[in-house]
Amino acid sequence: MANLTNTSDVTDKNPIQVADRIFAVIEELSFGGPMGLMDLSNSLSLNKSTVHRILNSLIYMGYVKQDAATTKYSLSFKIWEIANQMLSQLDIVDIARPHLKDLVKQTGETVHLVQIDGINAIYIDKVESYNNSVRLVSKVGKSIPLYCSGVGKALLASMGESDVQRIWNESTIKQLTPDTITDYAQFLLKLEECRTRGYALDDEENELGVRCIAACIRDYKGKPKYAFSISAPAGRMTDERITELAKSVLDTKSKLEAEWN
């Protein structure tokens, strides 16, 4: 049975009393399985009309469903999807790190893992190259714009055009380096190149003297959520070397998506 505290406790501990009742209903359904309105009301010691309003709201939001034949209520798979996504977020760094380390060993360059966050990407892991003479300014927890980064373009290339345009419009487009793309039509052409190749490039667009090759990691629904990149000084990251690294990047992308999903 869900533990619904009495009114005075709720007032003291939970600033939004209705939230306590909503989650009590969710918890009771998770413990007891399909239940009728009267059973839920008695189990939670709540007025039947209150429970009915909560259930109607949860049905509207897609968290609860009602069986037409039995009239009993049960949780929908939306709860499961949220739990699955939470587990995926917790697991992705642990899953990805061995692969990132392998890339560092293969290439001798620094590798990053990012998570999309609105119009930016946030570094959630970084494996520094042991022989890298250049220290990159990136660090875990720092954000980077999507429009001018390899990881950002990898993520955007996996989105529909309406989402790409929205993110572009919401971004503050700045000429960070002489090579930063600030023309939207040109930017769309670069994204099309990313889709064709399967990976994205940052040609000194975010940081002068640094080039990156990046790929997106899609979740089990096919949505772009994470990306990783290999970053190196432009002098070492020639076009020929990028062609060589592309196979390792695409192989790592396939392994990560298969293992994560």
LINDADA-V26945 format. One record per backbone hydrogen bond with DSSP energy under -0.5 kcal/mol. NH is the residue of the N-H (numbers start at 1). CO is the residue of the C=O. Records with the same first field share a line. If there is no record, write none. Layout:
BEGIN
NH = CO + CO
END
This chain:
BEGIN
4 = 2
5 = 3
10 = 6
11 = 7
12 = 8
13 = 9
14 = 10
15 = 13
17 = 15
19 = 16
20 = 16
21 = 17
22 = 18
23 = 19
24 = 20
25 = 21
26 = 22
27 = 23
28 = 24
29 = 25
30 = 26
31 = 27
32 = 28
33 = 29
35 = 73
40 = 36
41 = 37
42 = 38
43 = 39
44 = 40
45 = 41
46 = 41
51 = 47
52 = 48
53 = 49
54 = 50
55 = 51
56 = 52
57 = 53
58 = 54
59 = 55
60 = 56
61 = 57
62 = 58 + 59
63 = 58
64 = 58
65 = 74
67 = 72
71 = 67
73 = 35
74 = 65
76 = 63
79 = 76
80 = 76
81 = 77
82 = 78
83 = 79
84 = 80
85 = 81
86 = 82
87 = 83
88 = 84
89 = 85
90 = 86
91 = 87
92 = 88
93 = 89
95 = 91
96 = 92
97 = 93
98 = 94
99 = 95 + 96
100 = 96
101 = 97
102 = 98
103 = 99
104 = 100
105 = 101
106 = 102
107 = 103
108 = 104
110 = 231
111 = 127
112 = 229
113 = 125
114 = 227
115 = 122
116 = 225
117 = 120
120 = 117
121 = 144
122 = 115
123 = 142
124 = 113
125 = 113
127 = 111
128 = 126
132 = 129
133 = 131
135 = 133
136 = 134
141 = 123
142 = 139
144 = 121
146 = 119
149 = 146
153 = 149
154 = 150
155 = 151
156 = 152
157 = 153
158 = 155
159 = 156
164 = 160
165 = 161
166 = 162
167 = 163
168 = 164
169 = 165
170 = 166
171 = 167
173 = 171
174 = 172
176 = 174
179 = 204
180 = 177
182 = 180
184 = 182
187 = 183
188 = 184
189 = 185
190 = 186
191 = 187
192 = 188
193 = 189
194 = 190
195 = 191
196 = 192
197 = 193
198 = 194
200 = 214
202 = 212
203 = 201
204 = 202 + 210
210 = 207
211 = 232
212 = 202
213 = 230
214 = 200
215 = 228
217 = 226
218 = 216
219 = 223
222 = 219
225 = 217
226 = 217
227 = 114
228 = 215
229 = 112
230 = 213
231 = 110 + 229
232 = 211
234 = 209
236 = 233
237 = 233
238 = 236
242 = 238
243 = 239
244 = 240
245 = 241
246 = 242
247 = 243 + 244
248 = 244
249 = 245
250 = 246
251 = 247
252 = 248
253 = 249
254 = 250
255 = 251
256 = 252
257 = 253
258 = 254
259 = 255
260 = 256
261 = 257
END
